[in-house]
């Protein structure tokens, strides 16, 4: 059955449906083929260089890459972009951050994909909130609001004995909202350091 799906049809139909990050499951939603045939098809096209493997079972078209933040969400589900990358995105810190940092209820890990580093920090389910859905190029992704990204970043700094951020735009942080988020971690030191940092 895989032979019946030629490259032209494969590329045209997946791109037409905006399936720019796809798996065998996605291929089967477009073409009536078996799971084995879909997996074989992806493997064959990846070997030819027509598509690029992002992680096991997940692929992209090299000439039509979806936004990095969309990919970040998909590489580890559930997750949302936060920490230093989100702080830079919201203009809270002046630095440009190249490592795409996220939080997840799953295990802490880091992965390289498409020449970029995507890192994920484990967070308690209770504190897995404070994010919204934004769009780039028509693709939706979850990213922490400025206050939550600031608290998330501060939490890990407190946890690992690092100093709080010294250079940040205080006008971008709502103290009341930040303290509310900090309370979700059940960490008194975090709350105390946050209060001092936002003075």
C-alpha positions as CSV (number, residue, x, y, z in Angstrom):
1,X,0.0,0.0,0.0
2,X,2.9,2.4,0.7
3,X,3.9,2.3,-2.9
4,X,0.5,3.8,-3.8
5,X,1.4,7.0,-2.0
6,X,3.9,8.9,-4.2
7,X,6.0,11.8,-2.9
8,X,4.1,14.4,-4.8
9,X,0.8,13.4,-3.3
10,X,2.4,12.9,0.2
11,X,3.9,16.4,0.2
12,X,1.0,18.2,-1.4
13,X,-1.7,16.7,0.9
14,X,0.2,17.1,4.2
15,X,1.3,20.6,3.4
16,X,-2.2,21.4,2.2
17,X,-3.6,20.3,5.6
18,X,-0.9,22.3,7.4
19,X,0.5,19.0,8.8
20,X,4.1,20.4,9.0
21,X,5.0,18.3,12.0
22,X,3.7,14.8,11.5
23,X,3.8,11.2,12.6
24,X,2.6,7.9,11.1
25,X,-0.8,8.5,12.8
26,X,-1.1,11.9,11.0
27,X,-0.2,10.2,7.7
28,X,-3.0,7.6,8.2
29,X,-5.5,10.4,8.7
30,X,-4.7,11.6,5.2
31,X,-4.1,8.3,3.4
32,X,-6.0,4.9,3.9
33,X,-2.9,2.8,4.7
34,X,-1.9,0.5,7.6
35,X,0.3,1.6,10.5
36,X,3.2,-0.5,9.2
37,X,2.9,1.1,5.8
38,X,2.7,4.6,7.2
39,X,5.8,4.0,9.3
40,X,7.7,2.5,6.3
41,X,6.7,5.4,4.2
42,X,8.1,7.9,6.7
43,X,11.3,5.9,7.1
44,X,11.8,5.7,3.3
45,X,11.2,9.4,2.7
46,X,13.5,10.3,5.6
47,X,16.2,8.1,4.2
48,X,15.9,10.0,0.9
49,X,16.2,13.3,2.7
50,X,12.7,14.4,1.6
51,X,11.7,14.8,5.3
52,X,13.7,15.2,8.5
53,X,13.3,13.3,11.7
54,X,12.8,15.5,14.7
55,X,12.5,12.7,17.2
56,X,11.4,9.1,17.1
57,X,8.2,8.9,15.0
58,X,8.0,12.7,14.4
59,X,9.0,14.4,11.1
60,X,9.1,17.8,9.3
61,X,9.5,19.0,5.8
62,X,13.0,20.7,5.6
63,X,11.6,23.5,3.4
64,X,8.5,24.2,5.6
65,X,9.5,24.2,9.2
66,X,6.8,25.1,11.8
67,X,7.8,27.7,14.4
68,X,10.2,26.6,17.1
69,X,7.8,27.2,19.9
70,X,5.2,25.0,18.3
71,X,7.8,22.3,18.0
72,X,8.8,22.8,21.6
73,X,5.3,22.0,22.8
74,X,5.1,18.9,20.5
75,X,8.4,17.4,21.5
76,X,7.2,17.0,25.1
77,X,3.4,17.0,25.8
78,X,2.1,18.5,28.0
79,X,4.5,21.4,28.3
80,X,4.6,25.2,27.8
81,X,7.4,27.5,27.0
82,X,8.7,29.3,30.1
83,X,11.8,30.3,32.1
84,X,14.4,32.5,30.4
85,X,13.2,32.0,26.8
86,X,9.7,33.2,27.7
87,X,11.2,36.1,29.7
88,X,13.1,37.2,26.7
89,X,10.1,36.7,24.4
90,X,8.0,39.0,26.7
91,X,10.9,41.6,26.9
92,X,11.3,41.1,30.7
93,X,15.1,40.4,30.3
94,X,17.3,42.1,27.7
95,X,19.2,39.0,26.6
96,X,18.3,37.0,23.5
97,X,17.9,33.3,24.6
98,X,18.7,30.7,22.1
99,X,17.9,27.6,24.1
100,X,14.1,27.0,24.1
101,X,13.2,26.4,27.7
102,X,9.9,24.9,28.8
103,X,8.3,23.3,31.9
104,X,6.4,20.0,32.1
105,X,4.9,17.7,34.7
106,X,7.1,15.0,33.2
107,X,10.8,14.3,33.9
108,X,13.5,17.0,33.4
109,X,15.3,16.5,30.1
110,X,17.0,18.2,27.2
111,X,17.0,17.3,23.5
112,X,18.5,18.6,20.3
113,X,16.3,18.9,17.3
114,X,16.8,20.7,14.0
115,X,20.0,22.3,15.3
116,X,18.4,23.8,18.4
117,X,18.4,22.8,22.1
118,X,15.0,22.3,23.7
119,X,15.1,21.8,27.4
120,X,12.3,20.9,29.8
121,X,12.2,21.3,33.6
122,X,9.9,19.2,35.8
123,X,7.2,21.2,37.6
124,X,4.5,20.1,40.0
125,X,1.1,19.7,38.5
126,X,-0.4,22.3,40.8
127,X,2.0,24.9,39.4
128,X,1.5,23.8,35.8
129,X,-0.6,26.9,35.0
130,X,-0.2,30.6,34.1
131,X,0.2,30.2,30.4
132,X,-1.8,31.2,27.3
133,X,-2.1,30.1,23.7
134,X,-0.4,32.3,21.2
135,X,0.2,32.0,17.4
136,X,3.0,32.3,15.0
137,X,2.5,31.7,11.2
138,X,-0.9,30.2,12.0
139,X,0.5,27.6,14.5
140,X,-0.7,27.7,18.1
141,X,1.7,27.2,21.1
142,X,1.5,27.5,24.9
143,X,3.7,30.0,26.6
144,X,3.9,31.3,30.1
145,X,2.8,34.8,30.8
146,X,5.5,37.2,32.0
147,X,4.7,36.8,35.7
148,X,4.6,33.0,35.6
149,X,7.8,32.7,33.5
150,X,9.5,35.0,36.1
151,X,8.3,32.8,39.0
152,X,9.2,29.6,37.2
153,X,12.7,30.9,36.6
154,X,13.1,32.1,40.1
155,X,11.9,28.8,41.5
156,X,14.7,26.8,39.8
157,X,17.3,29.4,40.9
158,X,16.2,29.1,44.5
159,X,16.1,25.3,44.1
160,X,19.7,25.1,42.9
161,X,21.1,27.9,45.1
162,X,21.6,30.4,42.3
163,X,21.1,34.1,42.7
164,X,17.8,35.7,41.4
165,X,17.8,37.5,38.1
166,X,19.4,40.9,38.6
167,X,18.6,42.5,35.2
168,X,14.9,42.5,34.4
169,X,12.1,45.0,33.6
170,X,10.1,45.3,36.8
171,X,7.3,47.2,35.0
172,X,6.6,43.9,33.1
173,X,5.9,42.0,36.3
174,X,2.7,42.2,38.3
175,X,3.8,41.6,42.0
176,X,0.3,40.4,43.2
177,X,0.0,37.9,40.3
178,X,3.6,36.7,40.7
179,X,3.1,36.1,44.4
180,X,-0.1,34.1,43.7
181,X,1.9,31.9,41.2
182,X,4.7,31.5,43.7
183,X,2.2,30.2,46.3
184,X,1.4,27.2,44.1
185,X,4.9,25.8,44.6
186,X,4.5,25.4,48.4
187,X,8.0,26.8,48.9
188,X,8.3,29.5,51.5
189,X,11.8,30.5,50.5
190,X,10.6,31.1,46.9
191,X,7.9,33.5,48.2
192,X,10.4,35.3,50.4
193,X,13.0,35.7,47.7
194,X,10.3,36.9,45.2
195,X,9.2,39.6,47.6
196,X,12.8,40.8,48.1
197,X,13.5,40.6,44.3
198,X,10.4,42.7,43.5
199,X,11.0,45.4,46.1
